[in-house]
Amino acid sequence: MPFQRFRFAGSAEPMTKAASHAAPAPAPRTAIIDIGSNSVRLVVYQGHARLPAILFNEKVMAGLGRGLAATGAIEPGSLAKAQTALRRFAALAREMKVDTVRTVATAAVRDAANGQQLIHCAHELGLKVELLSGEQEAKGAGEGVLSAIPEADGIVGDLGGGSLELVRVRGGQVGDRVSFPLGVLRIPALREKGSKTFERHIARLVDEAGWEGAGRGLPFYLVGGSWRALARLDMGLAEYPLPIIHHYALTPTDVARLGRTIPHLSKPRLRGVPGLSSGRAATLADATALLGVLLRHLGSSTTIVSAYGLREGLLFGALDAETRALDPLIVGAREEGRLLGRFPEHGDLLQAWIAPLFPADATADARLRHAACLLADVGWRANPEFRAERGVEIALHGNWVGIDAVGRAMLAQALHTSLGGGLDVPHPLAQLASPAQLKAATLWGLAIRLGQRLSGGLAGPLERSSVTLSEEAVTLALPAQDTGFYGEAVERRHGALASGLGRRAVLAEA
């Protein structure tokens, strides 16, 4: 469904003729209000359609699904919390001059006898609510994972407060999907009957839906706040060096260990886990119990956390095929380079210029090298003593998708070297990638460093020159009129690159 145009009384008038000469208008802003069974959330996006940046993100843990199984209705206190949240979110969207908004409601509102009260409140605020079916929720979750992990091949599990959606993803497409009444707010009542009864109940639902063994040998992609909280807990307990949850992996053995550990963790210990909210901590044991049973009956080999889910899936599903096919890592890196770098077009030129030096790079490595080229100028505003550190920080902590921890480490190493950090390996890259992978990334950095110094960030010198690799040499070919570009600093960087590649540096005429 297309996004709803969001217009309020008192909106700005059309631009006057005099104002038309002002700076170009910013990219449109899009908002999604997600009325879930556990939380109500507003997210405002702006930027490239394939990977818009999050301008604002706020949630209220309203607990609409709490008590729903027992009474069939949303509790008055939860209803009031959600209505207050909707009033605030509508006001924020108006004040932020959001262009379009999409308001969706899921299992609790769908199933509750008094769910229409919340829909009526939203309508009074100018919000048109889409009441998603379980199948639509599953499709949205699947497309959310595909938007962030285009190569995903397995089963997506989206655990909400009121329901669990499973969806098969493969080849960039969403396949079979199913919804179960197994949200984290429903699980406590099921577990009270005992672990064996609980497992038999889950197994029966999975089997009757035809999903028994459906994930044999395939990854299980985790979507939903409670499962992300479980990953955050494991990261904290393991002292994982990267504070990025997206693409974090847990094996079935890890899940079983967490299931045994969680009952023995004190509240102060849980509060000490970075990013773990008290609301999510309360659901950890139930979310872990469900995950363990599912992995056994689906046969999944591992789990992979996705930071993207239903909301991002709604955005992704509205895109045309050409935009959907764009690589999210390259799109994101190009946007970051455009915003932070001096020469927006330079990254793509630099990638084409250094590519002949690395003919053996696999496709996956070539895209990481491309991203490094797009980000190669992001540290120029930093103090020269901290430019390399800035490059590492952007690679490791940037809001990238379509990249795992190994990829982030290689990207960080390439930027570290290209921004003057030398050949050393900064912490914690050695904990995330192998020496061979980091050596390859260091060579990318040396090549980028040469191209940047030669060209001064300009297009012409790169377009008129070339750099090639032979068994004996790294040859830099310049036309006669450009030999003046080959100064002392360029010669030094040419030599460093050739030495890193085990060759000699040769200057030739193009």
VOGU-3710 file (C-alpha; in Angstrom, 3 decimals, decimal comma):
1> mpfqrfrfag> 0,000/0,000/0,000  1,361/3,471/-0,815  2,276/5,811/1,990  -0,356/8,211/3,249  0,234/11,878/2,551  0,429/13,551/5,949  -1,015/17,075/5,891  -1,892/19,209/8,878  -3,663/22,514/9,234  -1,185/25,373/9,101
11> saepmtkaas> 1,226/23,622/6,727  3,771/25,804/4,992  2,608/27,579/1,824  4,189/26,732/-1,551  7,627/28,253/-2,160  7,539/31,830/-3,412  9,383/32,949/-6,534  12,011/34,721/-4,438  12,532/31,643/-2,282  12,993/29,425/-5,329
21> haapapaprt> 16,590/30,612/-5,570  17,402/29,216/-2,114  19,352/26,019/-1,498  17,841/22,790/-2,916  15,056/21,340/-0,823  16,126/18,508/1,500  15,136/14,940/0,739  11,553/14,061/1,751  10,941/12,712/5,218  9,006/9,500/5,759
31> aiidigsnsv> 7,646/8,239/9,052  6,326/4,890/10,229  4,226/4,558/13,371  4,227/0,913/14,411  1,533/-0,070/16,922  2,888/-3,384/18,106  1,737/-5,768/20,808  4,588/-4,821/23,123  5,607/-1,328/22,013  4,374/1,652/20,025
41> rlvvyqghar> 7,141/3,283/18,020  7,750/6,254/15,735  10,653/6,174/13,284  11,361/9,090/10,933  13,546/8,438/7,878  15,277/10,704/5,368  17,814/10,074/2,628  18,363/7,692/-0,261  15,292/5,524/-0,777  17,335/2,300/-0,727
51> lpailfnekv> 18,853/3,033/2,677  17,281/6,080/4,337  18,900/7,370/7,497  16,954/7,349/10,761  16,376/10,918/11,917  14,309/10,028/14,964  13,357/6,837/16,795  11,221/6,616/19,928  9,231/3,815/21,496  6,759/3,455/24,339
61> maglgrglaa> 6,451/0,032/25,984  2,661/0,069/26,118  2,217/-3,705/26,470  -0,995/-3,849/24,436  -0,835/-7,635/24,296  -0,452/-8,107/28,051  -3,423/-9,984/29,412  -4,959/-10,324/25,955  -4,988/-14,115/26,037  -6,871/-14,113/29,341
71> tgaiepgsla> -9,415/-11,339/28,721  -9,537/-10,888/24,944  -9,091/-7,141/25,394  -6,335/-4,545/25,781  -5,965/-3,483/29,412  -7,146/0,102/30,132  -3,717/1,222/31,331  -2,013/-0,105/28,208  -4,649/1,476/25,997  -4,117/4,848/27,677
81> kaqtalrrfa> -0,314/4,574/27,239  -0,714/3,831/23,550  -3,137/6,726/23,030  -0,721/9,123/24,735  2,086/7,808/22,517  0,015/8,320/19,369  -0,780/11,916/20,327  2,910/12,641/20,879  3,992/10,893/17,681  1,421/12,738/15,560
91> alaremkvdt> 2,589/16,039/17,051  6,239/15,186/16,402  5,530/14,205/12,801  3,755/17,512/12,277  6,568/19,513/13,876  9,219/17,627/11,860  7,305/18,417/8,665  7,130/14,773/7,704  6,000/14,396/4,093  4,415/10,972/4,352
101> vrtvataavr> 3,503/8,667/7,202  2,401/5,069/7,398  0,675/3,841/10,548  0,414/0,097/11,025  -1,032/-2,074/13,778  -0,291/-5,725/14,380  -1,444/-8,688/16,476  -2,749/-7,060/19,676  -4,937/-4,497/17,920  -5,960/-7,126/15,376
111> daangqqlih> -7,065/-9,629/18,031  -8,388/-7,408/20,834  -12,110/-6,856/21,292  -11,411/-3,172/21,993  -8,707/-2,675/19,368  -10,985/-0,342/17,421  -10,731/2,203/20,235  -7,063/2,704/19,435  -7,745/2,869/15,697  -10,423/5,498/16,341
121> cahelglkve> -7,958/7,548/18,421  -5,440/7,405/15,591  -8,040/8,512/13,054  -8,919/11,523/15,189  -5,230/12,494/15,052  -5,199/12,300/11,250  -3,512/8,901/11,122  -4,913/6,236/8,816  -4,202/2,853/10,408  -3,435/-0,256/8,367
131> llsgeqeakg> -4,392/-3,342/10,349  -1,844/-5,862/9,108  -2,715/-9,527/8,908  -0,275/-12,114/10,225  0,750/-12,891/6,646  1,411/-9,220/5,919  3,510/-8,974/9,082  5,544/-11,958/7,957  6,062/-10,537/4,473  7,161/-7,192/5,937
141> agegvlsaip> 9,633/-8,866/8,287  11,045/-10,965/5,459  11,496/-7,973/3,206  13,104/-6,081/6,075  15,753/-8,776/6,389  16,286/-8,831/2,624  16,736/-5,067/2,593  19,648/-5,397/5,051  21,001/-8,851/4,097  20,254/-9,175/0,354
151> eadgivgdlg> 21,877/-12,615/0,158  19,768/-14,019/3,015  18,806/-17,662/2,470  16,916/-19,221/5,346  13,982/-18,576/7,656  13,132/-15,222/9,208  11,553/-15,303/12,640  9,881/-12,093/13,806  8,966/-12,311/17,489  6,587/-9,616/18,658
161> ggslelvrvr> 4,510/-9,169/21,746  1,448/-10,940/20,382  2,627/-13,163/17,559  5,511/-14,968/15,892  5,912/-14,812/12,116  8,048/-17,241/10,129  8,965/-16,561/6,515  11,224/-18,300/4,015  13,596/-15,958/2,179  15,784/-16,948/-0,753
171> ggqvgdrvsf> 17,175/-15,316/-3,890  16,017/-11,871/-2,793  12,404/-13,016/-2,556  9,922/-13,735/0,212  8,428/-17,218/0,027  6,173/-19,272/2,317  5,091/-17,539/5,502  3,006/-18,253/8,565  1,914/-16,497/11,755  1,521/-18,114/15,187
181> plgvlripal> -0,039/-16,697/18,406  3,314/-16,990/20,198  4,321/-13,444/21,145  6,461/-12,861/24,245  3,430/-11,589/26,152  1,607/-14,883/25,537  4,487/-17,249/26,303  4,511/-17,003/30,134  1,061/-18,584/30,365  2,185/-21,395/28,065
191> rekgsktfer> 5,387/-22,046/30,020  3,538/-22,241/33,316  2,261/-25,638/32,212  5,801/-27,044/32,213  8,676/-27,218/29,728  7,574/-30,502/28,145  4,025/-29,285/27,597  5,390/-26,027/26,225  7,632/-27,809/23,713  4,860/-30,166/22,617
201> hiarlvdeag> 2,602/-27,156/22,014  5,200/-25,385/19,844  6,079/-28,598/18,028  2,413/-29,243/17,209  1,948/-25,715/15,790  5,091/-25,993/13,687  4,232/-29,464/12,421  0,587/-28,664/11,592  1,741/-25,629/9,596  4,126/-27,826/7,586
211> wegagrglpf> 7,317/-26,202/8,917  8,869/-29,165/10,774  12,479/-29,426/9,489  11,919/-26,547/7,049  15,131/-24,802/8,129  17,376/-27,859/8,042  20,952/-26,591/7,693  19,819/-23,009/7,058  20,278/-19,880/9,191  17,425/-18,503/11,256
221> ylvggswral> 17,272/-14,688/11,031  16,224/-13,054/14,293  13,863/-10,062/14,158  12,124/-8,433/17,104  13,186/-6,594/20,232  13,274/-9,580/22,574  15,549/-11,664/20,354  17,791/-8,667/19,714  17,960/-8,214/23,482  19,075/-11,834/23,782
231> arldmglaey> 21,928/-11,131/21,362  22,874/-8,003/23,334  23,046/-10,099/26,472  25,350/-12,632/24,830  27,557/-9,823/23,486  27,815/-8,400/26,990  28,571/-11,729/28,645  31,177/-12,601/26,009  32,715/-9,098/26,057  32,328/-8,993/22,298
241> plpiihhyal> 34,512/-6,147/20,986  32,039/-4,670/18,498  28,904/-2,912/19,834  26,914/-3,656/16,669  24,051/-6,102/16,912  23,301/-6,449/13,187  24,648/-9,709/11,759  25,629/-11,040/15,200  25,415/-14,842/15,207  24,303/-17,311/17,885
251> tptdvarlgr> 24,542/-21,079/17,482  21,915/-23,444/18,924  24,524/-24,322/21,577  24,827/-20,634/22,484  21,053/-20,352/22,809  20,892/-23,409/25,080  23,693/-21,973/27,256  21,874/-18,635/27,546  18,707/-20,474/28,529  20,575/-22,019/31,460
261> tiphlskprl> 22,339/-18,764/32,385  19,501/-16,228/32,340  17,641/-17,503/35,462  20,826/-16,976/37,498  21,568/-13,399/36,380  20,856/-10,697/38,927  19,025/-7,487/38,041  22,192/-5,391/38,539  24,056/-7,700/36,130  21,340/-7,315/33,519
271> rgvpglssgr> 21,266/-3,535/33,994  24,991/-3,505/33,270  24,552/-4,955/29,765  24,942/-2,101/27,244  21,752/-1,362/25,313  19,598/-3,842/27,223  16,418/-2,140/28,448  14,625/-3,323/31,576  11,478/-3,934/29,517  13,296/-6,323/27,188
281> aatladatal> 15,239/-7,956/30,025  11,950/-9,143/31,487  11,182/-11,142/28,324  14,614/-12,764/27,900  13,830/-16,129/29,498  10,625/-16,612/27,513  12,189/-15,472/24,224  15,117/-17,844/24,755  12,879/-20,787/25,596  10,854/-20,273/22,420
291> lgvllrhlgs> 13,968/-19,875/20,277  15,512/-23,076/21,577  12,409/-25,091/20,748  12,077/-23,533/17,302  15,695/-24,241/16,367  15,247/-27,888/17,279  12,089/-28,340/15,242  13,044/-26,184/12,258  16,530/-27,714/12,151  18,268/-24,361/11,689
301> sttivsaygl> 22,067/-24,430/11,864  22,628/-20,975/13,368  20,932/-17,675/14,041  21,788/-14,274/12,574  20,432/-11,053/14,045  18,861/-8,513/11,708  18,593/-4,901/12,845  15,964/-4,479/10,132  12,455/-5,837/10,352  8,849/-4,921/9,666
311> regllfgald> 9,251/-1,141/9,405  12,196/-1,341/7,030  10,374/-4,068/5,123  7,445/-1,705/4,534  9,848/0,855/3,056  11,659/-1,766/0,980  8,423/-3,267/-0,310  7,348/0,100/-1,711  10,470/0,464/-3,895  10,717/-0,242/-7,598
321> aetraldpli> 12,735/-3,261/-8,707  15,733/-1,212/-9,839  16,092/0,547/-6,486  15,563/-2,703/-4,534  18,458/-4,261/-6,454  20,978/-1,636/-5,292  23,672/-2,794/-2,879  22,830/-1,237/0,522  26,476/-1,093/1,621  27,556/0,791/-1,485
331> vgareegrll> 24,547/3,103/-1,322  25,250/3,873/2,331  28,974/4,412/1,829  28,361/6,665/-1,173  25,898/8,784/0,819  28,325/9,050/3,749  31,147/10,013/1,411  28,945/12,616/-0,221  28,064/14,156/3,131  31,498/14,012/4,785
341> grfpehgdll> 34,005/14,047/1,947  35,366/16,884/-0,176  34,965/15,320/-3,622  31,664/13,403/-3,969  32,545/11,693/-7,254  36,036/10,701/-6,196  35,242/7,372/-4,505  33,867/5,630/-7,589  36,764/6,924/-9,719  39,253/5,735/-7,121
351> qawiaplfpa> 37,688/2,275/-7,063  37,951/1,962/-10,848  41,548/3,231/-10,746  42,885/0,752/-8,136  40,820/-2,277/-9,248  43,496/-3,552/-11,739  45,839/-4,086/-8,784  43,523/-6,674/-7,233  42,302/-8,978/-10,018  42,109/-11,988/-7,698
361> datadarlrh> 39,738/-10,377/-5,196  36,495/-12,268/-4,738  33,264/-10,372/-5,435  32,596/-9,992/-1,716  36,027/-8,444/-1,163  35,708/-6,193/-4,210  32,556/-4,597/-2,806  34,312/-3,968/0,529  37,176/-2,348/-1,383  34,650/-0,213/-3,254
371> aaclladvgw> 33,067/0,888/0,027  36,517/1,813/1,365  37,122/3,998/-1,684  33,781/5,742/-1,194  34,646/6,437/2,453  38,305/7,289/1,879  37,842/11,028/2,420  35,621/10,937/5,503  38,419/11,851/7,912  39,644/15,033/6,256
381> ranpefraer> 37,993/17,378/8,779  39,566/15,584/11,750  42,831/16,628/13,336  45,598/15,048/11,203  46,733/13,017/14,221  43,311/11,386/14,483  42,254/10,889/10,866  43,124/7,198/10,862  41,246/6,747/14,137  38,257/8,517/12,613
391> gveialhgnw> 38,279/6,094/9,678  38,288/3,084/12,007  35,439/4,530/14,058  33,265/5,147/10,991  33,870/1,641/9,625  33,262/-0,177/12,894  30,392/1,876/14,285  28,667/3,264/11,201  25,058/2,286/10,612  25,961/-0,027/7,745
401> vgidavgram> 24,004/-3,041/6,559  24,938/-5,696/4,040  28,173/-6,237/5,987  29,219/-8,506/8,847  31,848/-8,047/11,575  34,658/-9,383/9,370  33,694/-6,923/6,646  33,635/-4,032/9,103  37,114/-4,962/10,314  38,502/-5,098/6,760
411> laqalhtslg> 36,841/-1,786/5,925  38,305/-0,255/9,095  41,795/-1,523/8,272  41,653/-0,108/4,749  40,559/3,306/6,015  43,101/3,233/8,843  45,927/2,715/6,360  44,605/5,102/3,711  44,216/7,890/6,271  47,808/7,646/7,451
421> ggldvphpla> 47,646/4,954/10,129  50,394/2,902/8,541  50,622/-0,876/8,488  49,763/-1,601/12,115  46,448/-3,257/13,052  44,389/-1,130/15,462  42,331/-2,694/18,249  40,018/-4,652/18,017  40,382/-5,618/14,354  42,534/-8,676/15,013
431> qlaspaqlka> 39,661/-10,129/17,093  37,252/-9,809/14,184  39,197/-10,760/11,033  42,109/-13,016/10,098  45,661/-11,760/9,454  45,261/-12,555/5,747  42,042/-10,546/5,514  43,579/-7,575/7,306  46,685/-7,746/5,086  44,472/-7,576/1,993
441> atlwglairl> 42,651/-4,559/3,428  45,978/-2,869/4,241  46,974/-3,168/0,579  43,675/-1,563/-0,453  44,501/1,283/1,911  47,967/1,769/0,412  46,481/1,858/-3,092  43,803/4,347/-2,056  46,475/6,489/-0,402  48,485/6,624/-3,622
451> gqrlsgglag> 45,477/7,513/-5,758  44,392/10,289/-3,417  47,843/11,871/-3,228  48,433/11,638/-6,974  45,133/13,242/-7,899  44,679/15,672/-5,025  41,075/14,469/-4,977  40,444/15,636/-8,544  38,919/13,563/-11,307  41,244/14,444/-14,200
461> plerssvtls> 44,508/12,909/-12,968  42,796/9,592/-12,236  40,962/9,543/-15,556  44,188/10,205/-17,524  46,455/7,814/-15,607  46,475/4,137/-14,724  48,110/1,757/-12,289  48,739/-1,871/-13,196  50,211/-4,988/-11,627  52,675/-7,417/-13,189
471> eeavtlalpa> 54,788/-10,184/-11,708  57,650/-7,763/-11,142  56,197/-4,273/-10,819  53,442/-1,877/-9,851  53,450/0,465/-12,822  52,006/3,959/-12,661  51,424/5,308/-16,169  51,072/9,077/-16,649  50,681/11,069/-19,873  53,586/13,381/-20,627
481> qdtgfygeav> 51,661/16,498/-19,634  50,917/14,998/-16,190  54,414/13,928/-15,118  54,493/16,978/-12,863  52,000/15,225/-10,619  54,667/12,677/-9,684  56,181/14,563/-6,760  58,111/13,312/-3,757  55,004/12,388/-1,726  53,510/10,459/-4,654
491> errhgalasg> 56,783/8,621/-5,266  56,928/7,631/-1,620  53,378/6,268/-1,625  53,985/4,471/-4,914  56,988/2,767/-3,315  55,049/1,799/-0,198  52,312/0,172/-2,271  54,791/-1,682/-4,481  56,668/-2,937/-1,425  53,431/-4,150/0,177
501> lgrravlaea> 52,625/-6,089/-2,993  56,161/-7,511/-3,187  56,982/-5,615/-6,383  59,076/-2,659/-7,461  57,618/0,737/-8,325  57,832/1,743/-11,975  56,803/5,076/-13,552  55,863/4,906/-17,239  54,405/7,181/-19,885  50,800/6,565/-20,766
//
